Amino acid sequence: MKNAILRLPVVKNRTGLSRSTIYLRMSQNVFPKQVSLGGRAIGWVEDEIETWVANQIQRSRRIEK
């Protein structure tokens, strides 16, 4: 399990999503929630982002068949 915290630019790069899409999907409960790092800093748990990406790939592959 990877417990590293990823900041928004890295999350955008790994998912291919824009900032607004990330926040929209979080509000729809279909994307991992951010964690507070104190003050105004936030990030995402790396393992949760990797799991989300893997699930998106699996879902895409099932649709294509």
mmCIF file of the N, C-alpha and C atoms, coordinates in Angstrom:
data_MODEL
# 
_entry.id   MODEL 
# 
loop_
_atom_site.group_PDB 
_atom_site.id 
_atom_site.type_symbol 
_atom_site.label_atom_id 
_atom_site.label_alt_id 
_atom_site.label_comp_id 
_atom_site.label_asym_id 
_atom_site.label_entity_id 
_atom_site.label_seq_id 
_atom_site.pdbx_PDB_ins_code 
_atom_site.Cartn_x 
_atom_site.Cartn_y 
_atom_site.Cartn_z 
_atom_site.occupancy 
_atom_site.B_iso_or_equiv 
_atom_site.pdbx_formal_charge 
_atom_site.auth_seq_id 
_atom_site.auth_comp_id 
_atom_site.auth_asym_id 
_atom_site.auth_atom_id 
_atom_site.pdbx_PDB_model_num 
ATOM 1   N N  . MET A 1 1  ? 0.840   -1.183 0.000   1.00 0.00 ? 1  MET A N  1 
ATOM 2   C CA . MET A 1 1  ? 0.000   0.000  0.000   1.00 0.00 ? 1  MET A CA 1 
ATOM 3   C C  . MET A 1 1  ? 0.879   1.238  0.000   1.00 0.00 ? 1  MET A C  1 
ATOM 4   N N  . LYS A 1 2  ? 0.566   2.154  -0.873  1.00 0.00 ? 2  LYS A N  1 
ATOM 5   C CA . LYS A 1 2  ? 1.326   3.392  -0.966  1.00 0.00 ? 2  LYS A CA 1 
ATOM 6   C C  . LYS A 1 2  ? 0.560   4.501  -0.242  1.00 0.00 ? 2  LYS A C  1 
ATOM 7   N N  . ASN A 1 3  ? 1.170   5.036  0.786   1.00 0.00 ? 3  ASN A N  1 
ATOM 8   C CA . ASN A 1 3  ? 0.516   6.080  1.553   1.00 0.00 ? 3  ASN A CA 1 
ATOM 9   C C  . ASN A 1 3  ? 1.040   7.467  1.230   1.00 0.00 ? 3  ASN A C  1 
ATOM 10  N N  . ALA A 1 4  ? 1.722   7.615  0.115   1.00 0.00 ? 4  ALA A N  1 
ATOM 11  C CA . ALA A 1 4  ? 2.210   8.934  -0.274  1.00 0.00 ? 4  ALA A CA 1 
ATOM 12  C C  . ALA A 1 4  ? 1.027   9.832  -0.609  1.00 0.00 ? 4  ALA A C  1 
ATOM 13  N N  . ILE A 1 5  ? 1.206   11.111 -0.369  1.00 0.00 ? 5  ILE A N  1 
ATOM 14  C CA . ILE A 1 5  ? 0.177   12.095 -0.692  1.00 0.00 ? 5  ILE A CA 1 
ATOM 15  C C  . ILE A 1 5  ? 0.563   12.785 -1.993  1.00 0.00 ? 5  ILE A C  1 
ATOM 16  N N  . LEU A 1 6  ? -0.370  12.806 -2.934  1.00 0.00 ? 6  LEU A N  1 
ATOM 17  C CA . LEU A 1 6  ? -0.149  13.444 -4.229  1.00 0.00 ? 6  LEU A CA 1 
ATOM 18  C C  . LEU A 1 6  ? -0.853  14.790 -4.245  1.00 0.00 ? 6  LEU A C  1 
ATOM 19  N N  . ARG A 1 7  ? -0.185  15.793 -4.758  1.00 0.00 ? 7  ARG A N  1 
ATOM 20  C CA . ARG A 1 7  ? -0.787  17.109 -4.900  1.00 0.00 ? 7  ARG A CA 1 
ATOM 21  C C  . ARG A 1 7  ? -1.534  17.170 -6.234  1.00 0.00 ? 7  ARG A C  1 
ATOM 22  N N  . LEU A 1 8  ? -2.358  18.195 -6.406  1.00 0.00 ? 8  LEU A N  1 
ATOM 23  C CA . LEU A 1 8  ? -3.253  18.307 -7.558  1.00 0.00 ? 8  LEU A CA 1 
ATOM 24  C C  . LEU A 1 8  ? -2.554  18.177 -8.914  1.00 0.00 ? 8  LEU A C  1 
ATOM 25  N N  . PRO A 1 9  ? -1.420  18.833 -9.163  1.00 0.00 ? 9  PRO A N  1 
ATOM 26  C CA . PRO A 1 9  ? -0.804  18.673 -10.489 1.00 0.00 ? 9  PRO A CA 1 
ATOM 27  C C  . PRO A 1 9  ? -0.455  17.214 -10.825 1.00 0.00 ? 9  PRO A C  1 
ATOM 28  N N  . VAL A 1 10 ? -0.035  16.452 -9.832  1.00 0.00 ? 10 VAL A N  1 
ATOM 29  C CA . VAL A 1 10 ? 0.308   15.045 -10.059 1.00 0.00 ? 10 VAL A CA 1 
ATOM 30  C C  . VAL A 1 10 ? -0.965  14.235 -10.305 1.00 0.00 ? 10 VAL A C  1 
ATOM 31  N N  . VAL A 1 11 ? -2.011  14.508 -9.534  1.00 0.00 ? 11 VAL A N  1 
ATOM 32  C CA . VAL A 1 11 ? -3.288  13.801 -9.720  1.00 0.00 ? 11 VAL A CA 1 
ATOM 33  C C  . VAL A 1 11 ? -3.846  14.083 -11.112 1.00 0.00 ? 11 VAL A C  1 
ATOM 34  N N  . LYS A 1 12 ? -3.789  15.331 -11.546 1.00 0.00 ? 12 LYS A N  1 
ATOM 35  C CA . LYS A 1 12 ? -4.250  15.673 -12.894 1.00 0.00 ? 12 LYS A CA 1 
ATOM 36  C C  . LYS A 1 12 ? -3.452  14.908 -13.942 1.00 0.00 ? 12 LYS A C  1 
ATOM 37  N N  . ASN A 1 13 ? -2.149  14.836 -13.757 1.00 0.00 ? 13 ASN A N  1 
ATOM 38  C CA . ASN A 1 13 ? -1.287  14.151 -14.716 1.00 0.00 ? 13 ASN A CA 1 
ATOM 39  C C  . ASN A 1 13 ? -1.578  12.653 -14.756 1.00 0.00 ? 13 ASN A C  1 
ATOM 40  N N  . ARG A 1 14 ? -1.744  12.033 -13.613 1.00 0.00 ? 14 ARG A N  1 
ATOM 41  C CA . ARG A 1 14 ? -1.969  10.571 -13.556 1.00 0.00 ? 14 ARG A CA 1 
ATOM 42  C C  . ARG A 1 14 ? -3.344  10.168 -14.051 1.00 0.00 ? 14 ARG A C  1 
ATOM 43  N N  . THR A 1 15 ? -4.341  11.032 -13.865 1.00 0.00 ? 15 THR A N  1 
ATOM 44  C CA . THR A 1 15 ? -5.699  10.664 -14.254 1.00 0.00 ? 15 THR A CA 1 
ATOM 45  C C  . THR A 1 15 ? -6.088  11.199 -15.621 1.00 0.00 ? 15 THR A C  1 
ATOM 46  N N  . GLY A 1 16 ? -5.434  12.253 -16.066 1.00 0.00 ? 16 GLY A N  1 
ATOM 47  C CA . GLY A 1 16 ? -5.815  12.894 -17.315 1.00 0.00 ? 16 GLY A CA 1 
ATOM 48  C C  . GLY A 1 16 ? -7.039  13.776 -17.175 1.00 0.00 ? 16 GLY A C  1 
ATOM 49  N N  . LEU A 1 17 ? -7.461  14.036 -15.940 1.00 0.00 ? 17 LEU A N  1 
ATOM 50  C CA . LEU A 1 17 ? -8.650  14.853 -15.694 1.00 0.00 ? 17 LEU A CA 1 
ATOM 51  C C  . LEU A 1 17 ? -8.250  16.289 -15.377 1.00 0.00 ? 17 LEU A C  1 
ATOM 52  N N  . SER A 1 18 ? -9.152  17.198 -15.657 1.00 0.00 ? 18 SER A N  1 
ATOM 53  C CA . SER A 1 18 ? -8.929  18.593 -15.294 1.00 0.00 ? 18 SER A CA 1 
ATOM 54  C C  . SER A 1 18 ? -9.293  18.804 -13.831 1.00 0.00 ? 18 SER A C  1 
ATOM 55  N N  . ARG A 1 19 ? -8.878  19.943 -13.295 1.00 0.00 ? 19 ARG A N  1 
ATOM 56  C CA . ARG A 1 19 ? -9.192  20.274 -11.908 1.00 0.00 ? 19 ARG A CA 1 
ATOM 57  C C  . ARG A 1 19 ? -10.700 20.271 -11.677 1.00 0.00 ? 19 ARG A C  1 
ATOM 58  N N  . SER A 1 20 ? -11.439 20.912 -12.571 1.00 0.00 ? 20 SER A N  1 
ATOM 59  C CA . SER A 1 20 ? -12.890 20.999 -12.387 1.00 0.00 ? 20 SER A CA 1 
ATOM 60  C C  . SER A 1 20 ? -13.556 19.629 -12.462 1.00 0.00 ? 20 SER A C  1 
ATOM 61  N N  . THR A 1 21 ? -13.068 18.752 -13.322 1.00 0.00 ? 21 THR A N  1 
ATOM 62  C CA . THR A 1 21 ? -13.641 17.407 -13.425 1.00 0.00 ? 21 THR A CA 1 
ATOM 63  C C  . THR A 1 21 ? -13.340 16.597 -12.180 1.00 0.00 ? 21 THR A C  1 
ATOM 64  N N  . ILE A 1 22 ? -12.151 16.731 -11.635 1.00 0.00 ? 22 ILE A N  1 
ATOM 65  C CA . ILE A 1 22 ? -11.800 16.033 -10.386 1.00 0.00 ? 22 ILE A CA 1 
ATOM 66  C C  . ILE A 1 22 ? -12.769 16.439 -9.284  1.00 0.00 ? 22 ILE A C  1 
ATOM 67  N N  . TYR A 1 23 ? -12.978 17.750 -9.099  1.00 0.00 ? 23 TYR A N  1 
ATOM 68  C CA . TYR A 1 23 ? -13.878 18.214 -8.047  1.00 0.00 ? 23 TYR A CA 1 
ATOM 69  C C  . TYR A 1 23 ? -15.334 17.833 -8.316  1.00 0.00 ? 23 TYR A C  1 
ATOM 70  N N  . LEU A 1 24 ? -15.743 17.844 -9.576  1.00 0.00 ? 24 LEU A N  1 
ATOM 71  C CA . LEU A 1 24 ? -17.096 17.408 -9.908  1.00 0.00 ? 24 LEU A CA 1 
ATOM 72  C C  . LEU A 1 24 ? -17.290 15.940 -9.549  1.00 0.00 ? 24 LEU A C  1 
ATOM 73  N N  . ARG A 1 25 ? -16.353 15.098 -9.940  1.00 0.00 ? 25 ARG A N  1 
ATOM 74  C CA . ARG A 1 25 ? -16.469 13.667 -9.652  1.00 0.00 ? 25 ARG A CA 1 
ATOM 75  C C  . ARG A 1 25 ? -16.379 13.374 -8.160  1.00 0.00 ? 25 ARG A C  1 
ATOM 76  N N  . MET A 1 26 ? -15.605 14.166 -7.414  1.00 0.00 ? 26 MET A N  1 
ATOM 77  C CA . MET A 1 26 ? -15.589 13.994 -5.962  1.00 0.00 ? 26 MET A CA 1 
ATOM 78  C C  . MET A 1 26 ? -16.966 14.313 -5.389  1.00 0.00 ? 26 MET A C  1 
ATOM 79  N N  . SER A 1 27 ? -17.608 15.360 -5.890  1.00 0.00 ? 27 SER A N  1 
ATOM 80  C CA . SER A 1 27 ? -18.940 15.727 -5.390  1.00 0.00 ? 27 SER A CA 1 
ATOM 81  C C  . SER A 1 27 ? -19.984 14.669 -5.741  1.00 0.00 ? 27 SER A C  1 
ATOM 82  N N  . GLN A 1 28 ? -19.720 13.900 -6.805  1.00 0.00 ? 28 GLN A N  1 
ATOM 83  C CA . GLN A 1 28 ? -20.612 12.810 -7.218  1.00 0.00 ? 28 GLN A CA 1 
ATOM 84  C C  . GLN A 1 28 ? -20.243 11.488 -6.552  1.00 0.00 ? 28 GLN A C  1 
ATOM 85  N N  . ASN A 1 29 ? -19.223 11.520 -5.692  1.00 0.00 ? 29 ASN A N  1 
ATOM 86  C CA . ASN A 1 29 ? -18.723 10.334 -4.986  1.00 0.00 ? 29 ASN A CA 1 
ATOM 87  C C  . ASN A 1 29 ? -18.224 9.243  -5.928  1.00 0.00 ? 29 ASN A C  1 
ATOM 88  N N  . VAL A 1 30 ? -17.618 9.646  -7.046  1.00 0.00 ? 30 VAL A N  1 
ATOM 89  C CA . VAL A 1 30 ? -17.058 8.673  -7.989  1.00 0.00 ? 30 VAL A CA 1 
ATOM 90  C C  . VAL A 1 30 ? -15.546 8.880  -8.165  1.00 0.00 ? 30 VAL A C  1 
ATOM 91  N N  . PHE A 1 31 ? -14.942 9.679  -7.284  1.00 0.00 ? 31 PHE A N  1 
ATOM 92  C CA . PHE A 1 31 ? -13.509 9.931  -7.307  1.00 0.00 ? 31 PHE A CA 1 
ATOM 93  C C  . PHE A 1 31 ? -13.053 10.048 -5.862  1.00 0.00 ? 31 PHE A C  1 
ATOM 94  N N  . PRO A 1 32 ? -11.836 9.587  -5.565  1.00 0.00 ? 32 PRO A N  1 
ATOM 95  C CA . PRO A 1 32 ? -11.365 9.649  -4.168  1.00 0.00 ? 32 PRO A CA 1 
ATOM 96  C C  . PRO A 1 32 ? -11.390 11.071 -3.610  1.00 0.00 ? 32 PRO A C  1 
ATOM 97  N N  . LYS A 1 33 ? -11.759 11.181 -2.347  1.00 0.00 ? 33 LYS A N  1 
ATOM 98  C CA . LYS A 1 33 ? -11.787 12.471 -1.661  1.00 0.00 ? 33 LYS A CA 1 
ATOM 99  C C  . LYS A 1 33 ? -10.371 12.899 -1.302  1.00 0.00 ? 33 LYS A C  1 
ATOM 100 N N  . GLN A 1 34 ? -10.165 14.193 -1.258  1.00 0.00 ? 34 GLN A N  1 
ATOM 101 C CA . GLN A 1 34 ? -8.875  14.727 -0.866  1.00 0.00 ? 34 GLN A CA 1 
ATOM 102 C C  . GLN A 1 34 ? -8.715  14.632 0.653   1.00 0.00 ? 34 GLN A C  1 
ATOM 103 N N  . VAL A 1 35 ? -7.479  14.760 1.103   1.00 0.00 ? 35 VAL A N  1 
ATOM 104 C CA . VAL A 1 35 ? -7.187  14.803 2.528   1.00 0.00 ? 35 VAL A CA 1 
ATOM 105 C C  . VAL A 1 35 ? -6.549  16.156 2.838   1.00 0.00 ? 35 VAL A C  1 
ATOM 106 N N  . SER A 1 36 ? -6.850  16.672 4.005   1.00 0.00 ? 36 SER A N  1 
ATOM 107 C CA . SER A 1 36 ? -6.282  17.942 4.431   1.00 0.00 ? 36 SER A CA 1 
ATOM 108 C C  . SER A 1 36 ? -4.853  17.728 4.905   1.00 0.00 ? 36 SER A C  1 
ATOM 109 N N  . LEU A 1 37 ? -3.972  18.610 4.466   1.00 0.00 ? 37 LEU A N  1 
ATOM 110 C CA . LEU A 1 37 ? -2.579  18.552 4.885   1.00 0.00 ? 37 LEU A CA 1 
ATOM 111 C C  . LEU A 1 37 ? -2.280  19.680 5.865   1.00 0.00 ? 37 LEU A C  1 
ATOM 112 N N  . GLY A 1 38 ? -3.300  20.397 6.267   1.00 0.00 ? 38 GLY A N  1 
ATOM 113 C CA . GLY A 1 38 ? -3.144  21.519 7.177   1.00 0.00 ? 38 GLY A CA 1 
ATOM 114 C C  . GLY A 1 38 ? -3.179  22.828 6.420   1.00 0.00 ? 38 GLY A C  1 
ATOM 115 N N  . GLY A 1 39 ? -3.684  23.845 7.066   1.00 0.00 ? 39 GLY A N  1 
ATOM 116 C CA . GLY A 1 39 ? -3.797  25.135 6.397   1.00 0.00 ? 39 GLY A CA 1 
ATOM 117 C C  . GLY A 1 39 ? -4.687  25.015 5.180   1.00 0.00 ? 39 GLY A C  1 
ATOM 118 N N  . ARG A 1 40 ? -4.200  25.492 4.060   1.00 0.00 ? 40 ARG A N  1 
ATOM 119 C CA . ARG A 1 40 ? -4.966  25.427 2.816   1.00 0.00 ? 40 ARG A CA 1 
ATOM 120 C C  . ARG A 1 40 ? -4.466  24.329 1.889   1.00 0.00 ? 40 ARG A C  1 
ATOM 121 N N  . ALA A 1 41 ? -3.566  23.480 2.368   1.00 0.00 ? 41 ALA A N  1 
ATOM 122 C CA . ALA A 1 41 ? -2.976  22.432 1.530   1.00 0.00 ? 41 ALA A CA 1 
ATOM 123 C C  . ALA A 1 41 ? -3.822  21.162 1.576   1.00 0.00 ? 41 ALA A C  1 
ATOM 124 N N  . ILE A 1 42 ? -4.014  20.570 0.403   1.00 0.00 ? 42 ILE A N  1 
ATOM 125 C CA . ILE A 1 42 ? -4.724  19.294 0.294   1.00 0.00 ? 42 ILE A CA 1 
ATOM 126 C C  . ILE A 1 42 ? -3.945  18.369 -0.632  1.00 0.00 ? 42 ILE A C  1 
ATOM 127 N N  . GLY A 1 43 ? -4.289  17.099 -0.566  1.00 0.00 ? 43 GLY A N  1 
ATOM 128 C CA . GLY A 1 43 ? -3.683  16.120 -1.451  1.00 0.00 ? 43 GLY A CA 1 
ATOM 129 C C  . GLY A 1 43 ? -4.563  14.885 -1.507  1.00 0.00 ? 43 GLY A C  1 
ATOM 130 N N  . TRP A 1 44 ? -4.128  13.913 -2.276  1.00 0.00 ? 44 TRP A N  1 
ATOM 131 C CA . TRP A 1 44 ? -4.863  12.661 -2.430  1.00 0.00 ? 44 TRP A CA 1 
ATOM 132 C C  . TRP A 1 44 ? -3.933  11.510 -2.096  1.00 0.00 ? 44 TRP A C  1 
ATOM 133 N N  . VAL A 1 45 ? -4.493  10.442 -1.535  1.00 0.00 ? 45 VAL A N  1 
ATOM 134 C CA . VAL A 1 45 ? -3.706  9.258  -1.196  1.00 0.00 ? 45 VAL A CA 1 
ATOM 135 C C  . VAL A 1 45 ? -3.353  8.536  -2.495  1.00 0.00 ? 45 VAL A C  1 
ATOM 136 N N  . GLU A 1 46 ? -2.069  8.300  -2.704  1.00 0.00 ? 46 GLU A N  1 
ATOM 137 C CA . GLU A 1 46 ? -1.588  7.710  -3.959  1.00 0.00 ? 46 GLU A CA 1 
ATOM 138 C C  . GLU A 1 46 ? -2.264  6.382  -4.263  1.00 0.00 ? 46 GLU A C  1 
ATOM 139 N N  . ASP A 1 47 ? -2.395  5.522  -3.271  1.00 0.00 ? 47 ASP A N  1 
ATOM 140 C CA . ASP A 1 47 ? -3.004  4.208  -3.487  1.00 0.00 ? 47 ASP A CA 1 
ATOM 141 C C  . ASP A 1 47 ? -4.453  4.334  -3.960  1.00 0.00 ? 47 ASP A C  1 
ATOM 142 N N  . GLU A 1 48 ? -5.186  5.289  -3.416  1.00 0.00 ? 48 GLU A N  1 
ATOM 143 C CA . GLU A 1 48 ? -6.583  5.490  -3.833  1.00 0.00 ? 48 GLU A CA 1 
ATOM 144 C C  . GLU A 1 48 ? -6.656  5.973  -5.282  1.00 0.00 ? 48 GLU A C  1 
ATOM 145 N N  . ILE A 1 49 ? -5.736  6.833  -5.671  1.00 0.00 ? 49 ILE A N  1 
ATOM 146 C CA . ILE A 1 49 ? -5.708  7.314  -7.063  1.00 0.00 ? 49 ILE A CA 1 
ATOM 147 C C  . ILE A 1 49 ? -5.340  6.176  -8.005  1.00 0.00 ? 49 ILE A C  1 
ATOM 148 N N  . GLU A 1 50 ? -4.342  5.376  -7.637  1.00 0.00 ? 50 GLU A N  1 
ATOM 149 C CA . GLU A 1 50 ? -3.948  4.240  -8.485  1.00 0.00 ? 50 GLU A CA 1 
ATOM 150 C C  . GLU A 1 50 ? -5.076  3.230  -8.621  1.00 0.00 ? 50 GLU A C  1 
ATOM 151 N N  . THR A 1 51 ? -5.806  2.979  -7.541  1.00 0.00 ? 51 THR A N  1 
ATOM 152 C CA . THR A 1 51 ? -6.951  2.064  -7.599  1.00 0.00 ? 51 THR A CA 1 
ATOM 153 C C  . THR A 1 51 ? -8.033  2.620  -8.509  1.00 0.00 ? 51 THR A C  1 
ATOM 154 N N  . TRP A 1 52 ? -8.300  3.916  -8.419  1.00 0.00 ? 52 TRP A N  1 
ATOM 155 C CA . TRP A 1 52 ? -9.300  4.547  -9.273  1.00 0.00 ? 52 TRP A CA 1 
ATOM 156 C C  . TRP A 1 52 ? -8.917  4.408  -10.741 1.00 0.00 ? 52 TRP A C  1 
ATOM 157 N N  . VAL A 1 53 ? -7.655  4.671  -11.066 1.00 0.00 ? 53 VAL A N  1 
ATOM 158 C CA . VAL A 1 53 ? -7.180  4.560  -12.450 1.00 0.00 ? 53 VAL A CA 1 
ATOM 159 C C  . VAL A 1 53 ? -7.336  3.119  -12.939 1.00 0.00 ? 53 VAL A C  1 
ATOM 160 N N  . ALA A 1 54 ? -6.934  2.146  -12.125 1.00 0.00 ? 54 ALA A N  1 
ATOM 161 C CA . ALA A 1 54 ? -7.054  0.736  -12.512 1.00 0.00 ? 54 ALA A CA 1 
ATOM 162 C C  . ALA A 1 54 ? -8.511  0.358  -12.752 1.00 0.00 ? 54 ALA A C  1 
ATOM 163 N N  . ASN A 1 55 ? -9.405  0.846  -11.909 1.00 0.00 ? 55 ASN A N  1 
ATOM 164 C CA . ASN A 1 55 ? -10.833 0.565  -12.084 1.00 0.00 ? 55 ASN A CA 1 
ATOM 165 C C  . ASN A 1 55 ? -11.373 1.189  -13.362 1.00 0.00 ? 55 ASN A C  1 
ATOM 166 N N  . GLN A 1 56 ? -10.914 2.388  -13.707 1.00 0.00 ? 56 GLN A N  1 
ATOM 167 C CA . GLN A 1 56 ? -11.344 3.035  -14.942 1.00 0.00 ? 56 GLN A CA 1 
ATOM 168 C C  . GLN A 1 56 ? -10.894 2.222  -16.155 1.00 0.00 ? 56 GLN A C  1 
ATOM 169 N N  . ILE A 1 57 ? -9.684  1.709  -16.095 1.00 0.00 ? 57 ILE A N  1 
ATOM 170 C CA . ILE A 1 57 ? -9.173  0.877  -17.198 1.00 0.00 ? 57 ILE A CA 1 
ATOM 171 C C  . ILE A 1 57 ? -10.016 -0.385 -17.334 1.00 0.00 ? 57 ILE A C  1 
ATOM 172 N N  . GLN A 1 58 ? -10.299 -1.063 -16.215 1.00 0.00 ? 58 GLN A N  1 
ATOM 173 C CA . GLN A 1 58 ? -11.124 -2.277 -16.261 1.00 0.00 ? 58 GLN A CA 1 
ATOM 174 C C  . GLN A 1 58 ? -12.513 -1.980 -16.797 1.00 0.00 ? 58 GLN A C  1 
ATOM 175 N N  . ARG A 1 59 ? -13.113 -0.900 -16.335 1.00 0.00 ? 59 ARG A N  1 
ATOM 176 C CA . ARG A 1 59 ? -14.460 -0.522 -16.789 1.00 0.00 ? 59 ARG A CA 1 
ATOM 177 C C  . ARG A 1 59 ? -14.454 -0.235 -18.290 1.00 0.00 ? 59 ARG A C  1 
ATOM 178 N N  . SER A 1 60 ? -13.424 0.426  -18.763 1.00 0.00 ? 60 SER A N  1 
ATOM 179 C CA . SER A 1 60 ? -13.307 0.743  -20.182 1.00 0.00 ? 60 SER A CA 1 
ATOM 180 C C  . SER A 1 60 ? -13.162 -0.520 -21.019 1.00 0.00 ? 60 SER A C  1 
ATOM 181 N N  . ARG A 1 61 ? -12.391 -1.453 -20.532 1.00 0.00 ? 61 ARG A N  1 
ATOM 182 C CA . ARG A 1 61 ? -12.162 -2.703 -21.269 1.00 0.00 ? 61 ARG A CA 1 
ATOM 183 C C  . ARG A 1 61 ? -13.433 -3.527 -21.354 1.00 0.00 ? 61 ARG A C  1 
ATOM 184 N N  . ARG A 1 62 ? -14.240 -3.530 -20.303 1.00 0.00 ? 62 ARG A N  1 
ATOM 185 C CA . ARG A 1 62 ? -15.509 -4.278 -20.320 1.00 0.00 ? 62 ARG A CA 1 
ATOM 186 C C  . ARG A 1 62 ? -16.480 -3.665 -21.317 1.00 0.00 ? 62 ARG A C  1 
ATOM 187 N N  . ILE A 1 63 ? -16.496 -2.355 -21.414 1.00 0.00 ? 63 ILE A N  1 
ATOM 188 C CA . ILE A 1 63 ? -17.413 -1.663 -22.339 1.00 0.00 ? 63 ILE A CA 1 
ATOM 189 C C  . ILE A 1 63 ? -17.038 -1.959 -23.780 1.00 0.00 ? 63 ILE A C  1 
ATOM 190 N N  . GLU A 1 64 ? -15.750 -2.050 -24.071 1.00 0.00 ? 64 GLU A N  1 
ATOM 191 C CA . GLU A 1 64 ? -15.280 -2.268 -25.439 1.00 0.00 ? 64 GLU A CA 1 
ATOM 192 C C  . GLU A 1 64 ? -15.633 -3.650 -25.966 1.00 0.00 ? 64 GLU A C  1 
ATOM 193 N N  . LYS A 1 65 ? -15.786 -4.625 -25.107 1.00 0.00 ? 65 LYS A N  1 
ATOM 194 C CA . LYS A 1 65 ? -16.026 -6.016 -25.563 1.00 0.00 ? 65 LYS A CA 1 
ATOM 195 C C  . LYS A 1 65 ? -17.386 -6.244 -26.095 1.00 0.00 ? 65 LYS A C  1 
# 
